[in-house]
Amino acid sequence: MRRHAAREKAFQLLFQIDLNELNPNQVLANHNETGEADSFLEKLVQGVVEHKQQIDEKISNHLENWSIQRIASVEKTILRIATYEIDYLDEIPTNVSINEAVDLAKEYGDEKSGKFVNGVLKKIIA
């Protein structure tokens, strides 16, 4: 599985986990039964779940006139994945993480999602 596809699938799984309060290990196991197992996908899902509190704090610290509770689930999930990559996966260039996040936001969010995600991530890396 290519990394873009793994990010997209991680977004879908993390969105599902967050929205329905599901067990991440069970969601990954179910995915691996029906889809292609991928170590990068598993690293993203497990990493975001494991570091969710620290990631959410970092995102919250870089929001202006917003709280993390007000951010739509789509954008919140995308920001979590990108922030995890930026903070914990040194082998991925920061600009790649941001570009991938913006692409996901444009695909799954509304017309303002890409700009919002880009703005928050630019503040995180500043």
Phi and psi in radians as a Rosetta constraint file:
Dihedral C 1 N 2 CA 2 C 2 CIRCULARHARMONIC -1.247 0.35
Dihedral N 2 CA 2 C 2 N 3 CIRCULARHARMONIC 2.752 0.35
Dihedral C 2 N 3 CA 3 C 3 CIRCULARHARMONIC -1.109 0.35
Dihedral N 3 CA 3 C 3 N 4 CIRCULARHARMONIC -0.634 0.35
Dihedral C 3 N 4 CA 4 C 4 CIRCULARHARMONIC -1.079 0.35
Dihedral N 4 CA 4 C 4 N 5 CIRCULARHARMONIC -0.789 0.35
Dihedral C 4 N 5 CA 5 C 5 CIRCULARHARMONIC -1.126 0.35
Dihedral N 5 CA 5 C 5 N 6 CIRCULARHARMONIC -0.645 0.35
Dihedral C 5 N 6 CA 6 C 6 CIRCULARHARMONIC -1.149 0.35
Dihedral N 6 CA 6 C 6 N 7 CIRCULARHARMONIC -0.703 0.35
Dihedral C 6 N 7 CA 7 C 7 CIRCULARHARMONIC -1.114 0.35
Dihedral N 7 CA 7 C 7 N 8 CIRCULARHARMONIC -0.740 0.35
Dihedral C 7 N 8 CA 8 C 8 CIRCULARHARMONIC -1.103 0.35
Dihedral N 8 CA 8 C 8 N 9 CIRCULARHARMONIC -0.760 0.35
Dihedral C 8 N 9 CA 9 C 9 CIRCULARHARMONIC -1.191 0.35
Dihedral N 9 CA 9 C 9 N 10 CIRCULARHARMONIC -0.677 0.35
Dihedral C 9 N 10 CA 10 C 10 CIRCULARHARMONIC -1.060 0.35
Dihedral N 10 CA 10 C 10 N 11 CIRCULARHARMONIC -0.740 0.35
Dihedral C 10 N 11 CA 11 C 11 CIRCULARHARMONIC -1.007 0.35
Dihedral N 11 CA 11 C 11 N 12 CIRCULARHARMONIC -0.834 0.35
Dihedral C 11 N 12 CA 12 C 12 CIRCULARHARMONIC -1.087 0.35
Dihedral N 12 CA 12 C 12 N 13 CIRCULARHARMONIC -0.771 0.35
Dihedral C 12 N 13 CA 13 C 13 CIRCULARHARMONIC -1.199 0.35
Dihedral N 13 CA 13 C 13 N 14 CIRCULARHARMONIC -0.770 0.35
Dihedral C 13 N 14 CA 14 C 14 CIRCULARHARMONIC -1.154 0.35
Dihedral N 14 CA 14 C 14 N 15 CIRCULARHARMONIC -0.646 0.35
Dihedral C 14 N 15 CA 15 C 15 CIRCULARHARMONIC -1.053 0.35
Dihedral N 15 CA 15 C 15 N 16 CIRCULARHARMONIC -0.798 0.35
Dihedral C 15 N 16 CA 16 C 16 CIRCULARHARMONIC -1.120 0.35
Dihedral N 16 CA 16 C 16 N 17 CIRCULARHARMONIC -0.765 0.35
Dihedral C 16 N 17 CA 17 C 17 CIRCULARHARMONIC -1.070 0.35
Dihedral N 17 CA 17 C 17 N 18 CIRCULARHARMONIC -0.817 0.35
Dihedral C 17 N 18 CA 18 C 18 CIRCULARHARMONIC -1.211 0.35
Dihedral N 18 CA 18 C 18 N 19 CIRCULARHARMONIC -0.781 0.35
Dihedral C 18 N 19 CA 19 C 19 CIRCULARHARMONIC -1.178 0.35
Dihedral N 19 CA 19 C 19 N 20 CIRCULARHARMONIC -0.674 0.35
Dihedral C 19 N 20 CA 20 C 20 CIRCULARHARMONIC -1.871 0.35
Dihedral N 20 CA 20 C 20 N 21 CIRCULARHARMONIC 0.087 0.35
Dihedral C 20 N 21 CA 21 C 21 CIRCULARHARMONIC 0.898 0.35
Dihedral N 21 CA 21 C 21 N 22 CIRCULARHARMONIC 0.901 0.35
Dihedral C 21 N 22 CA 22 C 22 CIRCULARHARMONIC -1.609 0.35
Dihedral N 22 CA 22 C 22 N 23 CIRCULARHARMONIC 2.817 0.35
Dihedral C 22 N 23 CA 23 C 23 CIRCULARHARMONIC -1.333 0.35
Dihedral N 23 CA 23 C 23 N 24 CIRCULARHARMONIC 2.107 0.35
Dihedral C 23 N 24 CA 24 C 24 CIRCULARHARMONIC -1.053 0.35
Dihedral N 24 CA 24 C 24 N 25 CIRCULARHARMONIC -0.659 0.35
Dihedral C 24 N 25 CA 25 C 25 CIRCULARHARMONIC -1.121 0.35
Dihedral N 25 CA 25 C 25 N 26 CIRCULARHARMONIC -0.676 0.35
Dihedral C 25 N 26 CA 26 C 26 CIRCULARHARMONIC -1.201 0.35
Dihedral N 26 CA 26 C 26 N 27 CIRCULARHARMONIC -0.717 0.35
Dihedral C 26 N 27 CA 27 C 27 CIRCULARHARMONIC -1.099 0.35
Dihedral N 27 CA 27 C 27 N 28 CIRCULARHARMONIC -0.761 0.35
Dihedral C 27 N 28 CA 28 C 28 CIRCULARHARMONIC -1.128 0.35
Dihedral N 28 CA 28 C 28 N 29 CIRCULARHARMONIC -0.720 0.35
Dihedral C 28 N 29 CA 29 C 29 CIRCULARHARMONIC -1.085 0.35
Dihedral N 29 CA 29 C 29 N 30 CIRCULARHARMONIC -0.757 0.35
Dihedral C 29 N 30 CA 30 C 30 CIRCULARHARMONIC -1.099 0.35
Dihedral N 30 CA 30 C 30 N 31 CIRCULARHARMONIC -0.713 0.35
Dihedral C 30 N 31 CA 31 C 31 CIRCULARHARMONIC -1.108 0.35
Dihedral N 31 CA 31 C 31 N 32 CIRCULARHARMONIC -0.773 0.35
Dihedral C 31 N 32 CA 32 C 32 CIRCULARHARMONIC -1.136 0.35
Dihedral N 32 CA 32 C 32 N 33 CIRCULARHARMONIC -0.462 0.35
Dihedral C 32 N 33 CA 33 C 33 CIRCULARHARMONIC -1.254 0.35
Dihedral N 33 CA 33 C 33 N 34 CIRCULARHARMONIC -0.623 0.35
Dihedral C 33 N 34 CA 34 C 34 CIRCULARHARMONIC -1.819 0.35
Dihedral N 34 CA 34 C 34 N 35 CIRCULARHARMONIC -0.387 0.35
Dihedral C 34 N 35 CA 35 C 35 CIRCULARHARMONIC -2.138 0.35
Dihedral N 35 CA 35 C 35 N 36 CIRCULARHARMONIC -2.944 0.35
Dihedral C 35 N 36 CA 36 C 36 CIRCULARHARMONIC -1.517 0.35
Dihedral N 36 CA 36 C 36 N 37 CIRCULARHARMONIC 2.178 0.35
Dihedral C 36 N 37 CA 37 C 37 CIRCULARHARMONIC -1.185 0.35
Dihedral N 37 CA 37 C 37 N 38 CIRCULARHARMONIC 2.463 0.35
Dihedral C 37 N 38 CA 38 C 38 CIRCULARHARMONIC -2.611 0.35
Dihedral N 38 CA 38 C 38 N 39 CIRCULARHARMONIC 2.198 0.35
Dihedral C 38 N 39 CA 39 C 39 CIRCULARHARMONIC -1.183 0.35
Dihedral N 39 CA 39 C 39 N 40 CIRCULARHARMONIC -0.620 0.35
Dihedral C 39 N 40 CA 40 C 40 CIRCULARHARMONIC -1.164 0.35
Dihedral N 40 CA 40 C 40 N 41 CIRCULARHARMONIC -0.743 0.35
Dihedral C 40 N 41 CA 41 C 41 CIRCULARHARMONIC -1.028 0.35
Dihedral N 41 CA 41 C 41 N 42 CIRCULARHARMONIC -0.839 0.35
Dihedral C 41 N 42 CA 42 C 42 CIRCULARHARMONIC -1.108 0.35
Dihedral N 42 CA 42 C 42 N 43 CIRCULARHARMONIC -0.684 0.35
Dihedral C 42 N 43 CA 43 C 43 CIRCULARHARMONIC -1.086 0.35
Dihedral N 43 CA 43 C 43 N 44 CIRCULARHARMONIC -0.748 0.35
Dihedral C 43 N 44 CA 44 C 44 CIRCULARHARMONIC -1.104 0.35
Dihedral N 44 CA 44 C 44 N 45 CIRCULARHARMONIC -0.870 0.35
Dihedral C 44 N 45 CA 45 C 45 CIRCULARHARMONIC -1.106 0.35
Dihedral N 45 CA 45 C 45 N 46 CIRCULARHARMONIC -0.897 0.35
Dihedral C 45 N 46 CA 46 C 46 CIRCULARHARMONIC -1.106 0.35
Dihedral N 46 CA 46 C 46 N 47 CIRCULARHARMONIC -0.711 0.35
Dihedral C 46 N 47 CA 47 C 47 CIRCULARHARMONIC -1.144 0.35
Dihedral N 47 CA 47 C 47 N 48 CIRCULARHARMONIC -0.774 0.35
Dihedral C 47 N 48 CA 48 C 48 CIRCULARHARMONIC -1.126 0.35
Dihedral N 48 CA 48 C 48 N 49 CIRCULARHARMONIC -0.750 0.35
Dihedral C 48 N 49 CA 49 C 49 CIRCULARHARMONIC -1.127 0.35
Dihedral N 49 CA 49 C 49 N 50 CIRCULARHARMONIC -0.795 0.35
Dihedral C 49 N 50 CA 50 C 50 CIRCULARHARMONIC -1.128 0.35
Dihedral N 50 CA 50 C 50 N 51 CIRCULARHARMONIC -0.646 0.35
Dihedral C 50 N 51 CA 51 C 51 CIRCULARHARMONIC -1.894 0.35
Dihedral N 51 CA 51 C 51 N 52 CIRCULARHARMONIC 0.333 0.35
Dihedral C 51 N 52 CA 52 C 52 CIRCULARHARMONIC -0.958 0.35
Dihedral N 52 CA 52 C 52 N 53 CIRCULARHARMONIC -0.757 0.35
Dihedral C 52 N 53 CA 53 C 53 CIRCULARHARMONIC -1.100 0.35
Dihedral N 53 CA 53 C 53 N 54 CIRCULARHARMONIC -0.823 0.35
Dihedral C 53 N 54 CA 54 C 54 CIRCULARHARMONIC -1.143 0.35
Dihedral N 54 CA 54 C 54 N 55 CIRCULARHARMONIC -0.695 0.35
Dihedral C 54 N 55 CA 55 C 55 CIRCULARHARMONIC -1.122 0.35
Dihedral N 55 CA 55 C 55 N 56 CIRCULARHARMONIC -0.810 0.35
Dihedral C 55 N 56 CA 56 C 56 CIRCULARHARMONIC -1.097 0.35
Dihedral N 56 CA 56 C 56 N 57 CIRCULARHARMONIC -0.665 0.35
Dihedral C 56 N 57 CA 57 C 57 CIRCULARHARMONIC -1.096 0.35
Dihedral N 57 CA 57 C 57 N 58 CIRCULARHARMONIC -0.757 0.35
Dihedral C 57 N 58 CA 58 C 58 CIRCULARHARMONIC -1.120 0.35
Dihedral N 58 CA 58 C 58 N 59 CIRCULARHARMONIC -0.776 0.35
Dihedral C 58 N 59 CA 59 C 59 CIRCULARHARMONIC -1.058 0.35
Dihedral N 59 CA 59 C 59 N 60 CIRCULARHARMONIC -0.824 0.35
Dihedral C 59 N 60 CA 60 C 60 CIRCULARHARMONIC -1.005 0.35
Dihedral N 60 CA 60 C 60 N 61 CIRCULARHARMONIC -0.669 0.35
Dihedral C 60 N 61 CA 61 C 61 CIRCULARHARMONIC -1.200 0.35
Dihedral N 61 CA 61 C 61 N 62 CIRCULARHARMONIC -0.241 0.35
Dihedral C 61 N 62 CA 62 C 62 CIRCULARHARMONIC -2.018 0.35
Dihedral N 62 CA 62 C 62 N 63 CIRCULARHARMONIC 0.283 0.35
Dihedral C 62 N 63 CA 63 C 63 CIRCULARHARMONIC -1.682 0.35
Dihedral N 63 CA 63 C 63 N 64 CIRCULARHARMONIC 2.468 0.35
Dihedral C 63 N 64 CA 64 C 64 CIRCULARHARMONIC -1.981 0.35
Dihedral N 64 CA 64 C 64 N 65 CIRCULARHARMONIC 2.167 0.35
Dihedral C 64 N 65 CA 65 C 65 CIRCULARHARMONIC 1.035 0.35
Dihedral N 65 CA 65 C 65 N 66 CIRCULARHARMONIC 0.460 0.35
Dihedral C 65 N 66 CA 66 C 66 CIRCULARHARMONIC -2.408 0.35
Dihedral N 66 CA 66 C 66 N 67 CIRCULARHARMONIC 2.742 0.35
Dihedral C 66 N 67 CA 67 C 67 CIRCULARHARMONIC -2.089 0.35
Dihedral N 67 CA 67 C 67 N 68 CIRCULARHARMONIC 2.733 0.35
Dihedral C 67 N 68 CA 68 C 68 CIRCULARHARMONIC -1.099 0.35
Dihedral N 68 CA 68 C 68 N 69 CIRCULARHARMONIC -0.480 0.35
Dihedral C 68 N 69 CA 69 C 69 CIRCULARHARMONIC -1.190 0.35
Dihedral N 69 CA 69 C 69 N 70 CIRCULARHARMONIC -0.455 0.35
Dihedral C 69 N 70 CA 70 C 70 CIRCULARHARMONIC -1.449 0.35
Dihedral N 70 CA 70 C 70 N 71 CIRCULARHARMONIC -0.296 0.35
Dihedral C 70 N 71 CA 71 C 71 CIRCULARHARMONIC -1.258 0.35
Dihedral N 71 CA 71 C 71 N 72 CIRCULARHARMONIC 2.346 0.35
Dihedral C 71 N 72 CA 72 C 72 CIRCULARHARMONIC -1.049 0.35
Dihedral N 72 CA 72 C 72 N 73 CIRCULARHARMONIC 2.613 0.35
Dihedral C 72 N 73 CA 73 C 73 CIRCULARHARMONIC -1.002 0.35
Dihedral N 73 CA 73 C 73 N 74 CIRCULARHARMONIC -0.636 0.35
Dihedral C 73 N 74 CA 74 C 74 CIRCULARHARMONIC -1.063 0.35
Dihedral N 74 CA 74 C 74 N 75 CIRCULARHARMONIC -0.945 0.35
Dihedral C 74 N 75 CA 75 C 75 CIRCULARHARMONIC -1.148 0.35
Dihedral N 75 CA 75 C 75 N 76 CIRCULARHARMONIC -0.674 0.35
Dihedral C 75 N 76 CA 76 C 76 CIRCULARHARMONIC -1.078 0.35
Dihedral N 76 CA 76 C 76 N 77 CIRCULARHARMONIC -0.778 0.35
Dihedral C 76 N 77 CA 77 C 77 CIRCULARHARMONIC -1.128 0.35
Dihedral N 77 CA 77 C 77 N 78 CIRCULARHARMONIC -0.745 0.35
Dihedral C 77 N 78 CA 78 C 78 CIRCULARHARMONIC -1.125 0.35
Dihedral N 78 CA 78 C 78 N 79 CIRCULARHARMONIC -0.757 0.35
Dihedral C 78 N 79 CA 79 C 79 CIRCULARHARMONIC -1.080 0.35
Dihedral N 79 CA 79 C 79 N 80 CIRCULARHARMONIC -0.668 0.35
Dihedral C 79 N 80 CA 80 C 80 CIRCULARHARMONIC -1.106 0.35
Dihedral N 80 CA 80 C 80 N 81 CIRCULARHARMONIC -0.774 0.35
Dihedral C 80 N 81 CA 81 C 81 CIRCULARHARMONIC -1.094 0.35
Dihedral N 81 CA 81 C 81 N 82 CIRCULARHARMONIC -0.854 0.35
Dihedral C 81 N 82 CA 82 C 82 CIRCULARHARMONIC -1.128 0.35
Dihedral N 82 CA 82 C 82 N 83 CIRCULARHARMONIC -0.716 0.35
Dihedral C 82 N 83 CA 83 C 83 CIRCULARHARMONIC -1.138 0.35
Dihedral N 83 CA 83 C 83 N 84 CIRCULARHARMONIC -0.687 0.35
Dihedral C 83 N 84 CA 84 C 84 CIRCULARHARMONIC -1.045 0.35
Dihedral N 84 CA 84 C 84 N 85 CIRCULARHARMONIC -0.834 0.35
Dihedral C 84 N 85 CA 85 C 85 CIRCULARHARMONIC -1.044 0.35
Dihedral N 85 CA 85 C 85 N 86 CIRCULARHARMONIC -0.791 0.35
Dihedral C 85 N 86 CA 86 C 86 CIRCULARHARMONIC -1.106 0.35
Dihedral N 86 CA 86 C 86 N 87 CIRCULARHARMONIC -0.736 0.35
Dihedral C 86 N 87 CA 87 C 87 CIRCULARHARMONIC -1.506 0.35
Dihedral N 87 CA 87 C 87 N 88 CIRCULARHARMONIC -0.502 0.35
Dihedral C 87 N 88 CA 88 C 88 CIRCULARHARMONIC -2.104 0.35
Dihedral N 88 CA 88 C 88 N 89 CIRCULARHARMONIC -0.244 0.35
Dihedral C 88 N 89 CA 89 C 89 CIRCULARHARMONIC -2.041 0.35
Dihedral N 89 CA 89 C 89 N 90 CIRCULARHARMONIC 1.509 0.35
Dihedral C 89 N 90 CA 90 C 90 CIRCULARHARMONIC -1.113 0.35
Dihedral N 90 CA 90 C 90 N 91 CIRCULARHARMONIC -0.407 0.35
Dihedral C 90 N 91 CA 91 C 91 CIRCULARHARMONIC -1.320 0.35
Dihedral N 91 CA 91 C 91 N 92 CIRCULARHARMONIC -0.165 0.35
Dihedral C 91 N 92 CA 92 C 92 CIRCULARHARMONIC -1.808 0.35
Dihedral N 92 CA 92 C 92 N 93 CIRCULARHARMONIC 2.137 0.35
Dihedral C 92 N 93 CA 93 C 93 CIRCULARHARMONIC -1.062 0.35
Dihedral N 93 CA 93 C 93 N 94 CIRCULARHARMONIC 2.463 0.35
Dihedral C 93 N 94 CA 94 C 94 CIRCULARHARMONIC -0.978 0.35
Dihedral N 94 CA 94 C 94 N 95 CIRCULARHARMONIC -0.753 0.35
Dihedral C 94 N 95 CA 95 C 95 CIRCULARHARMONIC -1.120 0.35
Dihedral N 95 CA 95 C 95 N 96 CIRCULARHARMONIC -0.524 0.35
Dihedral C 95 N 96 CA 96 C 96 CIRCULARHARMONIC -1.186 0.35
Dihedral N 96 CA 96 C 96 N 97 CIRCULARHARMONIC -0.782 0.35
Dihedral C 96 N 97 CA 97 C 97 CIRCULARHARMONIC -1.041 0.35
Dihedral N 97 CA 97 C 97 N 98 CIRCULARHARMONIC -0.755 0.35
Dihedral C 97 N 98 CA 98 C 98 CIRCULARHARMONIC -1.166 0.35
Dihedral N 98 CA 98 C 98 N 99 CIRCULARHARMONIC -0.819 0.35
Dihedral C 98 N 99 CA 99 C 99 CIRCULARHARMONIC -1.047 0.35
Dihedral N 99 CA 99 C 99 N 100 CIRCULARHARMONIC -0.743 0.35
Dihedral C 99 N 100 CA 100 C 100 CIRCULARHARMONIC -1.123 0.35
Dihedral N 100 CA 100 C 100 N 101 CIRCULARHARMONIC -0.710 0.35
Dihedral C 100 N 101 CA 101 C 101 CIRCULARHARMONIC -1.118 0.35
Dihedral N 101 CA 101 C 101 N 102 CIRCULARHARMONIC -0.772 0.35
Dihedral C 101 N 102 CA 102 C 102 CIRCULARHARMONIC -1.095 0.35
Dihedral N 102 CA 102 C 102 N 103 CIRCULARHARMONIC -0.730 0.35
Dihedral C 102 N 103 CA 103 C 103 CIRCULARHARMONIC -1.050 0.35
Dihedral N 103 CA 103 C 103 N 104 CIRCULARHARMONIC -0.775 0.35
Dihedral C 103 N 104 CA 104 C 104 CIRCULARHARMONIC -1.102 0.35
Dihedral N 104 CA 104 C 104 N 105 CIRCULARHARMONIC -0.714 0.35
Dihedral C 104 N 105 CA 105 C 105 CIRCULARHARMONIC -1.108 0.35
Dihedral N 105 CA 105 C 105 N 106 CIRCULARHARMONIC -0.713 0.35
Dihedral C 105 N 106 CA 106 C 106 CIRCULARHARMONIC -1.147 0.35
Dihedral N 106 CA 106 C 106 N 107 CIRCULARHARMONIC -0.627 0.35
Dihedral C 106 N 107 CA 107 C 107 CIRCULARHARMONIC -1.333 0.35
Dihedral N 107 CA 107 C 107 N 108 CIRCULARHARMONIC -0.717 0.35
Dihedral C 107 N 108 CA 108 C 108 CIRCULARHARMONIC -1.838 0.35
Dihedral N 108 CA 108 C 108 N 109 CIRCULARHARMONIC -0.288 0.35
Dihedral C 108 N 109 CA 109 C 109 CIRCULARHARMONIC -1.733 0.35
Dihedral N 109 CA 109 C 109 N 110 CIRCULARHARMONIC -2.823 0.35
Dihedral C 109 N 110 CA 110 C 110 CIRCULARHARMONIC -1.672 0.35
Dihedral N 110 CA 110 C 110 N 111 CIRCULARHARMONIC -2.962 0.35
Dihedral C 110 N 111 CA 111 C 111 CIRCULARHARMONIC -1.167 0.35
Dihedral N 111 CA 111 C 111 N 112 CIRCULARHARMONIC -0.336 0.35
Dihedral C 111 N 112 CA 112 C 112 CIRCULARHARMONIC -1.712 0.35
Dihedral N 112 CA 112 C 112 N 113 CIRCULARHARMONIC -0.129 0.35
Dihedral C 112 N 113 CA 113 C 113 CIRCULARHARMONIC -1.083 0.35
Dihedral N 113 CA 113 C 113 N 114 CIRCULARHARMONIC -0.762 0.35
Dihedral C 113 N 114 CA 114 C 114 CIRCULARHARMONIC -1.050 0.35
Dihedral N 114 CA 114 C 114 N 115 CIRCULARHARMONIC -0.779 0.35
Dihedral C 114 N 115 CA 115 C 115 CIRCULARHARMONIC -1.157 0.35
Dihedral N 115 CA 115 C 115 N 116 CIRCULARHARMONIC -0.707 0.35
Dihedral C 115 N 116 CA 116 C 116 CIRCULARHARMONIC -1.092 0.35
Dihedral N 116 CA 116 C 116 N 117 CIRCULARHARMONIC -0.878 0.35
Dihedral C 116 N 117 CA 117 C 117 CIRCULARHARMONIC -1.059 0.35
Dihedral N 117 CA 117 C 117 N 118 CIRCULARHARMONIC -0.784 0.35
Dihedral C 117 N 118 CA 118 C 118 CIRCULARHARMONIC -1.043 0.35
Dihedral N 118 CA 118 C 118 N 119 CIRCULARHARMONIC -0.793 0.35
Dihedral C 118 N 119 CA 119 C 119 CIRCULARHARMONIC -1.078 0.35
Dihedral N 119 CA 119 C 119 N 120 CIRCULARHARMONIC -0.777 0.35
Dihedral C 119 N 120 CA 120 C 120 CIRCULARHARMONIC -1.148 0.35
Dihedral N 120 CA 120 C 120 N 121 CIRCULARHARMONIC -0.785 0.35
Dihedral C 120 N 121 CA 121 C 121 CIRCULARHARMONIC -1.149 0.35
Dihedral N 121 CA 121 C 121 N 122 CIRCULARHARMONIC -0.637 0.35
Dihedral C 121 N 122 CA 122 C 122 CIRCULARHARMONIC -1.098 0.35
Dihedral N 122 CA 122 C 122 N 123 CIRCULARHARMONIC -0.654 0.35
Dihedral C 122 N 123 CA 123 C 123 CIRCULARHARMONIC -1.205 0.35
Dihedral N 123 CA 123 C 123 N 124 CIRCULARHARMONIC -0.614 0.35
Dihedral C 123 N 124 CA 124 C 124 CIRCULARHARMONIC -1.130 0.35
Dihedral N 124 CA 124 C 124 N 125 CIRCULARHARMONIC -0.698 0.35
Dihedral C 124 N 125 CA 125 C 125 CIRCULARHARMONIC -1.509 0.35
Dihedral N 125 CA 125 C 125 N 126 CIRCULARHARMONIC -0.181 0.35
